Amino acid sequence: MQIVLLFIFLGVTSAANALPSAVQTTPMQLNGLWQQYQSGNEHTVDAYYPHLPCFKKASEQTNIPLTLLLAMARGESNFSSDAVSKANAIGVMQIQWPGTAKHLGITEKKKLYDPCLNIDAGARYIDELLQRYEGNLYLALAAYNYGPGRIRVGSSPNAIPDGAHWYSEYVYDHLTYILDAQIQDYSQTLSHTLITFNRPYRAKDFVIQMQKKAPEVRFDWFKKPFDRFEVVVFFENESQKRKASKVLKRLGFTL
């Protein structure tokens, strides 16, 4: 089994942007956390992320918060324009081909690999879903992942499938990362993969336990194609990599 450790302190924002973490939440608790995010002050983004001008333009055109779009993209593809899932979801925002893409007016598959077009499509889609679910971001995100045909309008958060809840929680985890991040340029960070799991809860639980053992290292995890879930380490330079390596070696891991 392969392990991915993500050591990263990313994206400069103020402490006022911070939200409570979602370590393990019930549907009602997570729904409340999303409502808190929506009702809070505007969240700023001072760091640089891949395709940032495209995200800013999509945010301005749809009025979807920039931090939300970045969180979705980080969770969906870690900003990769070449990402393809086993369900044929493509690009930065993982737009499903052909169903969702054609629904959004994209009739050529190759266009989904254009990051700006893909980001625009993702922003328009989550905006459409927010309108469908009367502004409920928890349900809108669940539908983004599971499809609106499987998430009923007016559903109680307790009534949605476990997998859809997992996805909404997963994006929230990435949102807290975007808001709490502490480096200037995400695109320049280095990374190392330590382990891969075949279940999301295993990857998340691993990160939670490792964070307790090594709080000076920022652990994170990503869903990858074909039901793989990676726990990773990001670092800004070789000096940080050496420091992380020493900490991890004590815990039985090698970078």
Secondary structure per residue as TSV (DSSP state, phi and psi in degrees):
chain	resnum	aa	ss	phi	psi
A	1	M	-	360.0	136.1
A	2	Q	-	-96.4	144.0
A	3	I	E	-117.7	141.6
A	4	V	E	-120.5	123.1
A	5	L	E	-106.2	134.1
A	6	L	-	-115.0	102.5
A	7	F	-	-101.8	109.9
A	8	I	-	-153.9	143.1
A	9	F	-	-122.5	108.0
A	10	L	-	-125.5	144.0
A	11	G	-	66.6	112.0
A	12	V	-	-78.1	121.1
A	13	T	-	-139.5	166.3
A	14	S	-	-81.9	158.5
A	15	A	G	-62.6	-24.9
A	16	A	G	-65.0	-18.4
A	17	N	G	-78.0	-13.4
A	18	A	-	-64.9	145.4
A	19	L	-	-120.6	159.8
A	20	P	-	-59.4	147.7
A	21	S	-	-78.5	161.4
A	22	A	-	-117.7	72.5
A	23	V	S	-63.6	-59.8
A	24	Q	S	-143.5	115.9
A	25	T	-	-124.7	150.3
A	26	T	-	-79.0	163.2
A	27	P	H	-54.8	-42.5
A	28	M	H	-67.1	-38.7
A	29	Q	H	-64.1	-44.7
A	30	L	H	-67.7	-38.0
A	31	N	H	-57.9	-40.2
A	32	G	H	-66.3	-37.9
A	33	L	H	-64.7	-40.6
A	34	W	H	-65.9	-37.9
A	35	Q	H	-64.0	-38.4
A	36	Q	H	-62.2	-42.6
A	37	Y	H	-61.1	-46.1
A	38	Q	H	-66.6	-30.9
A	39	S	H	-91.7	-4.5
A	40	G	S	-79.6	-178.5
A	41	N	-	-69.0	161.9
A	42	E	-	-60.4	133.7
A	43	H	-	-97.3	128.4
A	44	T	-	-94.6	157.5
A	45	V	-	-127.3	110.9
A	46	D	-	-103.9	-12.5
A	47	A	S	-86.6	166.6
A	48	Y	B	-101.0	132.9
A	49	Y	-	-122.1	155.0
A	50	P	T	-54.6	139.9
A	51	H	T	62.6	24.9
A	52	L	H	-56.6	-42.2
A	53	P	H	-58.3	-35.5
A	54	C	H	-66.6	-41.1
A	55	F	H	-64.1	-42.1
A	56	K	H	-63.8	-42.9
A	57	K	H	-63.9	-44.8
A	58	A	H	-62.9	-39.1
A	59	S	H	-64.2	-43.4
A	60	E	H	-65.2	-37.8
A	61	Q	H	-76.9	-27.5
A	62	T	H	-109.3	-12.8
A	63	N	-	66.6	19.9
A	64	I	-	-83.2	131.5
A	65	P	-	-55.5	136.5
A	66	L	H	-56.7	-41.4
A	67	T	H	-62.7	-34.6
A	68	L	H	-68.0	-45.1
A	69	L	H	-61.2	-41.0
A	70	L	H	-65.3	-40.7
A	71	A	H	-64.0	-42.6
A	72	M	H	-63.0	-44.3
A	73	A	H	-66.7	-39.1
A	74	R	H	-64.3	-41.8
A	75	G	H	-71.8	-38.8
A	76	E	H	-71.5	-44.3
A	77	S	H	-142.9	-0.6
A	78	N	T	51.8	40.0
A	79	F	T	72.3	16.4
A	80	S	-	-85.3	125.0
A	81	S	T	-78.2	-12.4
A	82	D	T	-99.7	0.7
A	83	A	-	-64.8	136.6
A	84	V	B	-138.0	128.7
A	85	S	-	-94.9	170.3
A	86	K	T	-67.4	-19.0
A	87	A	T	-89.7	10.0
A	88	N	-	65.5	34.9
A	89	A	E	-87.5	133.7
A	90	I	E	-125.4	141.7
A	91	G	T	84.4	-169.0
A	92	V	T	-55.0	-47.0
A	93	M	T	-100.1	7.8
A	94	Q	T	53.0	63.3
A	95	I	E	-83.6	123.8
A	96	Q	E	-72.9	131.8
A	97	W	T	-107.6	135.3
A	98	P	T	-96.8	-13.8
A	99	G	H	-56.0	-64.1
A	100	T	H	-66.8	-39.5
A	101	A	H	-59.6	-49.0
A	102	K	H	-67.5	-34.5
A	103	H	H	-58.1	-33.4
A	104	L	T	-91.6	6.8
A	105	G	T	88.8	13.9
A	106	I	-	-102.1	112.1
A	107	T	-	-105.3	-3.8
A	108	E	-	-120.3	123.3
A	109	K	G	-57.7	-40.0
A	110	K	G	-61.3	-25.9
A	111	K	G	-67.8	-22.5
A	112	L	G	-68.3	-16.1
A	113	Y	G	-84.2	-5.8
A	114	D	S	-79.2	113.6
A	115	P	H	-60.4	-40.3
A	116	C	H	-67.3	-42.2
A	117	L	H	-65.4	-40.2
A	118	N	H	-65.3	-43.9
A	119	I	H	-63.5	-41.9
A	120	D	H	-59.5	-42.5
A	121	A	H	-64.1	-43.6
A	122	G	H	-63.0	-40.5
A	123	A	H	-65.8	-42.9
A	124	R	H	-64.7	-36.2
A	125	Y	H	-70.3	-45.1
A	126	I	H	-67.6	-31.3
A	127	D	H	-64.8	-43.8
A	128	E	H	-61.6	-41.9
A	129	L	H	-69.3	-35.5
A	130	L	H	-62.1	-39.5
A	131	Q	H	-66.9	-41.3
A	132	R	H	-61.1	-40.1
A	133	Y	T	-100.8	26.8
A	134	E	T	53.7	41.7
A	135	G	T	83.7	2.8
A	136	N	-	-82.8	105.1
A	137	L	H	-69.8	-33.0
A	138	Y	H	-59.0	-47.4
A	139	L	H	-71.7	-37.4
A	140	A	H	-62.4	-41.9
A	141	L	H	-68.7	-38.3
A	142	A	H	-59.0	-41.8
A	143	A	H	-71.7	-31.7
A	144	Y	H	-59.0	-37.4
A	145	N	H	-87.6	-44.3
A	146	Y	H	-93.4	-17.5
A	147	G	-	96.9	136.3
A	148	P	G	-63.1	-23.3
A	149	G	G	-68.5	-16.0
A	150	R	G	-106.2	-4.8
A	151	I	S	-120.7	109.2
A	152	R	-	-75.2	141.6
A	153	V	T	-63.0	134.0
A	154	G	T	83.7	4.2
A	155	S	-	-62.3	144.5
A	156	S	-	-69.9	143.5
A	157	P	G	-52.1	-30.9
A	158	N	G	-69.2	-13.1
A	159	A	G	-96.7	-5.4
A	160	I	S	-85.4	157.3
A	161	P	-	-60.9	151.2
A	162	D	H	-57.4	-39.6
A	163	G	H	-64.7	-35.2
A	164	A	H	-70.0	-38.1
A	165	H	H	-62.3	-44.0
A	166	W	H	-55.7	-44.2
A	167	Y	H	-64.8	-44.0
A	168	S	H	-61.1	-39.0
A	169	E	H	-68.8	-37.7
A	170	Y	H	-61.5	-45.6
A	171	V	H	-65.5	-38.4
A	172	Y	H	-61.0	-41.0
A	173	D	H	-57.7	-42.7
A	174	H	H	-71.0	-30.0
A	175	L	H	-63.2	-44.9
A	176	T	H	-62.6	-32.0
A	177	Y	H	-65.6	-46.2
A	178	I	H	-60.4	-41.1
A	179	L	H	-75.2	-31.6
A	180	D	H	-95.8	-3.5
A	181	A	-	-61.9	154.9
A	182	Q	-	-132.8	11.5
A	183	I	-	-116.2	165.9
A	184	Q	S	-83.2	-36.9
A	185	D	B	-136.4	102.8
A	186	Y	G	-63.4	-33.9
A	187	S	G	-68.4	-16.9
A	188	Q	G	-98.5	0.9
A	189	T	-	-75.8	153.3
A	190	L	E	-101.1	159.8
A	191	S	E	-147.2	160.6
A	192	H	E	-144.1	135.5
A	193	T	E	-95.7	126.7
A	194	L	E	-104.0	-41.1
A	195	I	E	-154.2	150.3
A	196	T	E	-122.8	133.7
A	197	F	E	-109.2	163.4
A	198	N	S	-104.5	6.0
A	199	R	S	-137.9	136.8
A	200	P	H	-63.1	-38.4
A	201	Y	H	-64.8	-29.4
A	202	R	H	-68.6	-42.6
A	203	A	H	-63.4	-44.4
A	204	K	H	-66.4	-43.7
A	205	D	H	-63.4	-36.8
A	206	F	H	-61.6	-45.0
A	207	V	H	-61.8	-44.5
A	208	I	H	-59.5	-45.1
A	209	Q	H	-68.8	-41.3
A	210	M	H	-67.8	-34.5
A	211	Q	H	-63.7	-35.1
A	212	K	H	-68.0	-38.2
A	213	K	H	-78.2	-29.2
A	214	A	-	-138.5	72.0
A	215	P	T	-64.1	-19.4
A	216	E	T	-76.3	-8.0
A	217	V	S	-111.1	132.7
A	218	R	-	-92.5	112.6
A	219	F	-	-95.4	148.1
A	220	D	E	-152.5	171.0
A	221	W	E	-148.1	156.5
A	222	F	E	-136.3	143.8
A	223	K	E	-81.1	140.4
A	224	K	E	-125.9	168.3
A	225	P	T	-58.5	153.9
A	226	F	T	62.6	43.3
A	227	D	T	56.2	45.7
A	228	R	E	-113.3	144.8
A	229	F	E	-134.6	112.9
A	230	E	E	-101.2	139.2
A	231	V	E	-106.1	122.9
A	232	V	E	-125.7	166.0
A	233	V	E	-124.3	126.4
A	234	F	E	-107.4	144.7
A	235	F	E	-147.8	153.6
A	236	E	S	-83.8	-25.5
A	237	N	S	-158.4	176.9
A	238	E	H	-66.8	-31.4
A	239	S	H	-63.3	-45.5
A	240	Q	H	-65.3	-35.2
A	241	K	H	-63.0	-42.7
A	242	R	H	-63.0	-42.5
A	243	K	H	-64.1	-43.3
A	244	A	H	-64.2	-38.2
A	245	S	H	-60.8	-40.7
A	246	K	H	-64.4	-42.9
A	247	V	H	-64.0	-45.7
A	248	L	H	-69.7	-31.4
A	249	K	H	-62.3	-37.9
A	250	R	H	-63.0	-24.4
A	251	L	T	-97.7	3.4
A	252	G	T	93.3	17.4
A	253	F	-	-118.5	149.5
A	254	T	-	-122.7	128.6
A	255	L	-	-82.0	360.0
